[in-house]
């Protein structure tokens, strides 16, 4: 799952980013409105943590931009401004939640999980494909009760394909969603192919009722058998 943290306080930005990475999210960050707009325009995220007070603008304006562009990210406003007017305005603009500072990281994690369940999984804690169960919060996969051991990237790829069930997704989209900013370090997308190859083997070994189909030169999609 991919999260964008928009926060101008360096210590807070680092704390939130590292805390979410420990929860095995792919995390990117922006410390001002202009860089956040660039990232939002170029990439898709599952959840955005948004501060209101930014050095070059108001986070609520960024939220308004998101909704006008029809972006589907879940948004949690995380701000020291606890005025009821800001809270109401943010929720009216389409924010999913409002978390005032200071807060415990455990509460932030719970809020993020709640938004992701509502936005991506229709309120469910697992995705089920004919007995193949993907558990986003536990980062586990099982088929008919037997766990399938996947590494972090294999799991993230399977979850991303499952979230885009029967839709064709490109190698670039998979790389951006699973590897985030670190994909820029790669010369090509062979690392995506390698992970998918191993993932296919593991799913086949457990007779899982899904197949990852490749459309040459375009991308991949998850088909239920």
BALOBA-1460 file (C-alpha; in Angstrom, 3 decimals):
// residues 225
<rec num="1" residu="x" x="0.000" y="0.000" z="0.000"/>
<rec num="2" residu="x" x="1.326" y="3.407" z="-0.994"/>
<rec num="3" residu="x" x="1.074" y="6.473" z="1.255"/>
<rec num="4" residu="x" x="2.050" y="10.100" z="0.663"/>
<rec num="5" residu="x" x="2.903" y="12.212" z="3.720"/>
<rec num="6" residu="x" x="2.596" y="15.985" z="3.194"/>
<rec num="7" residu="x" x="4.178" y="17.657" z="6.219"/>
<rec num="8" residu="x" x="6.490" y="20.679" z="6.563"/>
<rec num="9" residu="x" x="7.946" y="19.924" z="10.011"/>
<rec num="10" residu="x" x="11.125" y="17.852" z="9.326"/>
<rec num="11" residu="x" x="11.051" y="15.878" z="12.594"/>
<rec num="12" residu="x" x="7.356" y="15.089" z="12.288"/>
<rec num="13" residu="x" x="7.773" y="14.155" z="8.613"/>
<rec num="14" residu="x" x="10.608" y="11.759" z="9.436"/>
<rec num="15" residu="x" x="8.744" y="10.222" z="12.395"/>
<rec num="16" residu="x" x="5.560" y="9.554" z="10.416"/>
<rec num="17" residu="x" x="7.470" y="8.248" z="7.398"/>
<rec num="18" residu="x" x="9.597" y="5.816" z="9.387"/>
<rec num="19" residu="x" x="6.652" y="4.672" z="11.503"/>
<rec num="20" residu="x" x="4.580" y="3.839" z="8.422"/>
<rec num="21" residu="x" x="7.511" y="2.090" z="6.740"/>
<rec num="22" residu="x" x="7.825" y="-0.124" z="9.793"/>
<rec num="23" residu="x" x="4.197" y="-1.055" z="9.151"/>
<rec num="24" residu="x" x="5.368" y="-2.125" z="5.661"/>
<rec num="25" residu="x" x="3.741" y="0.673" z="3.676"/>
<rec num="26" residu="x" x="5.503" y="2.173" z="0.672"/>
<rec num="27" residu="x" x="5.892" y="5.777" z="1.822"/>
<rec num="28" residu="x" x="6.762" y="8.943" z="-0.095"/>
<rec num="29" residu="x" x="6.787" y="12.446" z="1.330"/>
<rec num="30" residu="x" x="6.554" y="16.113" z="0.424"/>
<rec num="31" residu="x" x="7.416" y="19.069" z="2.643"/>
<rec num="32" residu="x" x="5.504" y="21.754" z="0.746"/>
<rec num="33" residu="x" x="2.469" y="22.203" z="-1.473"/>
<rec num="34" residu="x" x="4.335" y="22.548" z="-4.769"/>
<rec num="35" residu="x" x="6.219" y="19.238" z="-4.408"/>
<rec num="36" residu="x" x="3.037" y="17.534" z="-3.209"/>
<rec num="37" residu="x" x="1.196" y="18.722" z="-6.324"/>
<rec num="38" residu="x" x="3.965" y="17.311" z="-8.533"/>
<rec num="39" residu="x" x="3.763" y="13.896" z="-6.841"/>
<rec num="40" residu="x" x="-0.027" y="13.791" z="-6.877"/>
<rec num="41" residu="x" x="-0.045" y="14.715" z="-10.550"/>
<rec num="42" residu="x" x="2.462" y="12.018" z="-11.462"/>
<rec num="43" residu="x" x="1.497" y="9.108" z="-9.185"/>
<rec num="44" residu="x" x="-1.475" y="7.439" z="-7.523"/>
<rec num="45" residu="x" x="-1.607" y="6.754" z="-3.796"/>
<rec num="46" residu="x" x="-3.832" y="4.690" z="-1.540"/>
<rec num="47" residu="x" x="-3.806" y="7.281" z="1.239"/>
<rec num="48" residu="x" x="-2.534" y="10.846" z="1.709"/>
<rec num="49" residu="x" x="-1.693" y="12.309" z="5.125"/>
<rec num="50" residu="x" x="-2.132" y="16.039" z="4.703"/>
<rec num="51" residu="x" x="-1.034" y="18.911" z="6.917"/>
<rec num="52" residu="x" x="-3.067" y="22.108" z="6.595"/>
<rec num="53" residu="x" x="-0.329" y="24.672" z="7.240"/>
<rec num="54" residu="x" x="2.322" y="24.443" z="4.524"/>
<rec num="55" residu="x" x="5.056" y="27.006" z="3.760"/>
<rec num="56" residu="x" x="3.706" y="27.778" z="0.279"/>
<rec num="57" residu="x" x="-0.018" y="27.267" z="0.673"/>
<rec num="58" residu="x" x="-2.958" y="25.760" z="2.519"/>
<rec num="59" residu="x" x="-3.373" y="22.006" z="2.572"/>
<rec num="60" residu="x" x="-7.120" y="22.396" z="2.159"/>
<rec num="61" residu="x" x="-6.483" y="23.957" z="-1.261"/>
<rec num="62" residu="x" x="-4.494" y="20.868" z="-2.182"/>
<rec num="63" residu="x" x="-7.404" y="18.701" z="-1.012"/>
<rec num="64" residu="x" x="-9.773" y="20.751" z="-3.160"/>
<rec num="65" residu="x" x="-7.455" y="20.242" z="-6.145"/>
<rec num="66" residu="x" x="-7.462" y="16.476" z="-5.540"/>
<rec num="67" residu="x" x="-11.236" y="16.298" z="-5.645"/>
<rec num="68" residu="x" x="-11.539" y="18.526" z="-8.717"/>
<rec num="69" residu="x" x="-9.106" y="16.238" z="-10.543"/>
<rec num="70" residu="x" x="-11.210" y="13.221" z="-9.598"/>
<rec num="71" residu="x" x="-8.378" y="11.526" z="-7.708"/>
<rec num="72" residu="x" x="-9.533" y="8.621" z="-5.574"/>
<rec num="73" residu="x" x="-6.975" y="8.676" z="-2.761"/>
<rec num="74" residu="x" x="-8.150" y="8.482" z="0.808"/>
<rec num="75" residu="x" x="-7.164" y="11.654" z="2.690"/>
<rec num="76" residu="x" x="-6.496" y="12.116" z="6.404"/>
<rec num="77" residu="x" x="-5.880" y="15.679" z="7.524"/>
<rec num="78" residu="x" x="-3.129" y="15.710" z="10.158"/>
<rec num="79" residu="x" x="-2.776" y="19.176" z="11.619"/>
<rec num="80" residu="x" x="-2.019" y="21.202" z="14.733"/>
<rec num="81" residu="x" x="-4.873" y="23.497" z="13.713"/>
<rec num="82" residu="x" x="-7.770" y="22.067" z="15.671"/>
<rec num="83" residu="x" x="-10.337" y="24.769" z="14.920"/>
<rec num="84" residu="x" x="-13.757" y="23.273" z="14.340"/>
<rec num="85" residu="x" x="-14.105" y="25.375" z="11.173"/>
<rec num="86" residu="x" x="-11.011" y="23.772" z="9.614"/>
<rec num="87" residu="x" x="-12.232" y="20.306" z="10.540"/>
<rec num="88" residu="x" x="-15.684" y="20.860" z="9.067"/>
<rec num="89" residu="x" x="-14.276" y="22.514" z="5.947"/>
<rec num="90" residu="x" x="-11.823" y="19.658" z="5.387"/>
<rec num="91" residu="x" x="-14.502" y="17.000" z="5.766"/>
<rec num="92" residu="x" x="-16.861" y="18.965" z="3.502"/>
<rec num="93" residu="x" x="-14.145" y="19.059" z="0.841"/>
<rec num="94" residu="x" x="-13.961" y="15.265" z="0.912"/>
<rec num="95" residu="x" x="-11.356" y="14.337" z="3.539"/>
<rec num="96" residu="x" x="-11.939" y="10.889" z="5.045"/>
<rec num="97" residu="x" x="-10.681" y="11.736" z="8.520"/>
<rec num="98" residu="x" x="-9.136" y="14.497" z="10.659"/>
<rec num="99" residu="x" x="-6.414" y="13.776" z="13.217"/>
<rec num="100" residu="x" x="-5.228" y="16.700" z="15.381"/>
<rec num="101" residu="x" x="-1.639" y="16.947" z="16.615"/>
<rec num="102" residu="x" x="-0.192" y="15.728" z="18.898"/>
<rec num="103" residu="x" x="-1.203" y="12.089" z="18.421"/>
<rec num="104" residu="x" x="0.099" y="8.595" z="19.094"/>
<rec num="105" residu="x" x="1.493" y="6.724" z="16.087"/>
<rec num="106" residu="x" x="-0.696" y="3.758" z="17.001"/>
<rec num="107" residu="x" x="-3.770" y="5.932" z="16.468"/>
<rec num="108" residu="x" x="-2.419" y="7.165" z="13.138"/>
<rec num="109" residu="x" x="-1.877" y="3.558" z="12.013"/>
<rec num="110" residu="x" x="-5.436" y="2.665" z="13.020"/>
<rec num="111" residu="x" x="-6.863" y="5.649" z="11.116"/>
<rec num="112" residu="x" x="-4.870" y="4.774" z="7.983"/>
<rec num="113" residu="x" x="-6.040" y="1.144" z="8.109"/>
<rec num="114" residu="x" x="-9.641" y="2.265" z="8.562"/>
<rec num="115" residu="x" x="-9.492" y="4.583" z="5.546"/>
<rec num="116" residu="x" x="-7.866" y="1.896" z="3.398"/>
<rec num="117" residu="x" x="-10.519" y="-0.652" z="4.356"/>
<rec num="118" residu="x" x="-13.317" y="1.736" z="3.425"/>
<rec num="119" residu="x" x="-11.688" y="3.033" z="0.255"/>
<rec num="120" residu="x" x="-10.028" y="-0.050" z="-1.182"/>
<rec num="121" residu="x" x="-11.672" y="-3.088" z="0.381"/>
<rec num="122" residu="x" x="-15.307" y="-2.025" z="0.841"/>
<rec num="123" residu="x" x="-14.897" y="-2.203" z="4.607"/>
<rec num="124" residu="x" x="-13.501" y="-5.756" z="4.590"/>
<rec num="125" residu="x" x="-10.226" y="-6.810" z="6.181"/>
<rec num="126" residu="x" x="-9.396" y="-9.314" z="3.432"/>
<rec num="127" residu="x" x="-9.790" y="-9.835" z="-0.306"/>
<rec num="128" residu="x" x="-11.161" y="-13.261" z="-1.213"/>
<rec num="129" residu="x" x="-10.775" y="-14.978" z="-4.586"/>
<rec num="130" residu="x" x="-12.392" y="-18.442" z="-4.424"/>
<rec num="131" residu="x" x="-10.628" y="-19.292" z="-1.168"/>
<rec num="132" residu="x" x="-7.455" y="-17.307" z="-1.834"/>
<rec num="133" residu="x" x="-7.445" y="-14.716" z="0.958"/>
<rec num="134" residu="x" x="-5.208" y="-11.655" z="0.915"/>
<rec num="135" residu="x" x="-4.917" y="-9.901" z="4.285"/>
<rec num="136" residu="x" x="-3.555" y="-6.347" z="3.736"/>
<rec num="137" residu="x" x="-3.123" y="-5.477" z="7.403"/>
<rec num="138" residu="x" x="-1.270" y="-8.669" z="8.310"/>
<rec num="139" residu="x" x="0.588" y="-8.831" z="4.959"/>
<rec num="140" residu="x" x="-0.303" y="-12.499" z="4.619"/>
<rec num="141" residu="x" x="-1.893" y="-14.695" z="1.959"/>
<rec num="142" residu="x" x="-3.536" y="-18.090" z="2.400"/>
<rec num="143" residu="x" x="-5.462" y="-20.521" z="0.262"/>
<rec num="144" residu="x" x="-8.044" y="-22.753" z="1.950"/>
<rec num="145" residu="x" x="-6.383" y="-22.015" z="5.282"/>
<rec num="146" residu="x" x="-2.830" y="-22.840" z="4.174"/>
<rec num="147" residu="x" x="-0.457" y="-19.873" z="4.245"/>
<rec num="148" residu="x" x="1.499" y="-18.979" z="1.120"/>
<rec num="149" residu="x" x="4.899" y="-17.575" z="2.044"/>
<rec num="150" residu="x" x="5.591" y="-14.425" z="0.005"/>
<rec num="151" residu="x" x="8.324" y="-11.837" z="0.354"/>
<rec num="152" residu="x" x="7.373" y="-8.184" z="0.805"/>
<rec num="153" residu="x" x="7.483" y="-7.242" z="-2.882"/>
<rec num="154" residu="x" x="5.657" y="-10.379" z="-4.026"/>
<rec num="155" residu="x" x="2.885" y="-9.613" z="-1.561"/>
<rec num="156" residu="x" x="2.681" y="-5.960" z="-2.618"/>
<rec num="157" residu="x" x="2.457" y="-6.916" z="-6.298"/>
<rec num="158" residu="x" x="-0.271" y="-9.488" z="-5.642"/>
<rec num="159" residu="x" x="-2.245" y="-6.997" z="-3.555"/>
<rec num="160" residu="x" x="-1.922" y="-4.290" z="-6.205"/>
<rec num="161" residu="x" x="-3.089" y="-6.653" z="-8.960"/>
<rec num="162" residu="x" x="-5.954" y="-7.837" z="-6.742"/>
<rec num="163" residu="x" x="-7.033" y="-4.252" z="-6.087"/>
<rec num="164" residu="x" x="-7.149" y="-3.803" z="-9.868"/>
<rec num="165" residu="x" x="-8.922" y="-7.127" z="-10.403"/>
<rec num="166" residu="x" x="-9.205" y="-7.991" z="-14.135"/>
<rec num="167" residu="x" x="-7.729" y="-4.617" z="-15.125"/>
<rec num="168" residu="x" x="-4.537" y="-4.418" z="-17.109"/>
<rec num="169" residu="x" x="-1.754" y="-2.613" z="-15.220"/>
<rec num="170" residu="x" x="1.568" y="-1.648" z="-16.763"/>
<rec num="171" residu="x" x="5.017" y="-2.582" z="-15.477"/>
<rec num="172" residu="x" x="5.578" y="1.102" z="-14.767"/>
<rec num="173" residu="x" x="2.412" y="1.339" z="-12.659"/>
<rec num="174" residu="x" x="3.428" y="-1.741" z="-10.659"/>
<rec num="175" residu="x" x="6.953" y="-0.397" z="-10.126"/>
<rec num="176" residu="x" x="5.719" y="3.043" z="-9.059"/>
<rec num="177" residu="x" x="3.164" y="1.635" z="-6.656"/>
<rec num="178" residu="x" x="5.331" y="-1.050" z="-5.067"/>
<rec num="179" residu="x" x="8.798" y="0.537" z="-5.114"/>
<rec num="180" residu="x" x="7.814" y="4.213" z="-4.905"/>
<rec num="181" residu="x" x="10.636" y="6.754" z="-5.180"/>
<rec num="182" residu="x" x="13.230" y="3.954" z="-5.218"/>
<rec num="183" residu="x" x="12.179" y="2.840" z="-8.704"/>
<rec num="184" residu="x" x="14.222" y="5.729" z="-10.097"/>
<rec num="185" residu="x" x="17.351" y="3.811" z="-9.135"/>
<rec num="186" residu="x" x="16.517" y="1.000" z="-11.579"/>
<rec num="187" residu="x" x="17.717" y="0.932" z="-15.185"/>
<rec num="188" residu="x" x="14.764" y="-1.134" z="-16.411"/>
<rec num="189" residu="x" x="11.755" y="-3.092" z="-15.163"/>
<rec num="190" residu="x" x="13.393" y="-6.524" z="-15.051"/>
<rec num="191" residu="x" x="13.046" y="-6.494" z="-11.266"/>
<rec num="192" residu="x" x="9.251" y="-6.448" z="-11.732"/>
<rec num="193" residu="x" x="9.398" y="-9.476" z="-14.040"/>
<rec num="194" residu="x" x="11.620" y="-11.348" z="-11.584"/>
<rec num="195" residu="x" x="9.223" y="-10.816" z="-8.666"/>
<rec num="196" residu="x" x="6.185" y="-11.763" z="-10.759"/>
<rec num="197" residu="x" x="7.934" y="-14.921" z="-11.991"/>
<rec num="198" residu="x" x="8.546" y="-16.042" z="-8.396"/>
<rec num="199" residu="x" x="5.015" y="-15.051" z="-7.364"/>
<rec num="200" residu="x" x="3.509" y="-17.154" z="-10.166"/>
<rec num="201" residu="x" x="5.520" y="-20.196" z="-9.049"/>
<rec num="202" residu="x" x="4.310" y="-19.897" z="-5.464"/>
<rec num="203" residu="x" x="0.663" y="-19.441" z="-6.459"/>
<rec num="204" residu="x" x="0.865" y="-22.430" z="-8.800"/>
<rec num="205" residu="x" x="2.571" y="-24.568" z="-6.149"/>
<rec num="206" residu="x" x="-0.402" y="-23.996" z="-3.836"/>
<rec num="207" residu="x" x="-2.941" y="-24.475" z="-6.672"/>
<rec num="208" residu="x" x="-4.280" y="-20.984" z="-6.066"/>
<rec num="209" residu="x" x="-7.358" y="-20.157" z="-8.200"/>
<rec num="210" residu="x" x="-5.783" y="-17.090" z="-9.820"/>
<rec num="211" residu="x" x="-3.346" y="-16.485" z="-12.650"/>
<rec num="212" residu="x" x="-1.152" y="-13.492" z="-13.431"/>
<rec num="213" residu="x" x="-1.466" y="-12.986" z="-17.168"/>
<rec num="214" residu="x" x="1.026" y="-10.962" z="-19.178"/>
<rec num="215" residu="x" x="0.074" y="-8.867" z="-22.193"/>
<rec num="216" residu="x" x="3.339" y="-8.556" z="-24.087"/>
<rec num="217" residu="x" x="4.696" y="-5.021" z="-24.136"/>
<rec num="218" residu="x" x="1.803" y="-3.682" z="-22.039"/>
<rec num="219" residu="x" x="1.549" y="-5.172" z="-18.569"/>
<rec num="220" residu="x" x="-0.186" y="-7.691" z="-16.325"/>
<rec num="221" residu="x" x="-3.611" y="-8.521" z="-14.927"/>
<rec num="222" residu="x" x="-4.968" y="-10.918" z="-12.321"/>
<rec num="223" residu="x" x="-7.503" y="-13.428" z="-13.594"/>
<rec num="224" residu="x" x="-9.642" y="-15.624" z="-11.368"/>
<rec num="225" residu="x" x="-9.685" y="-19.196" z="-12.702"/>
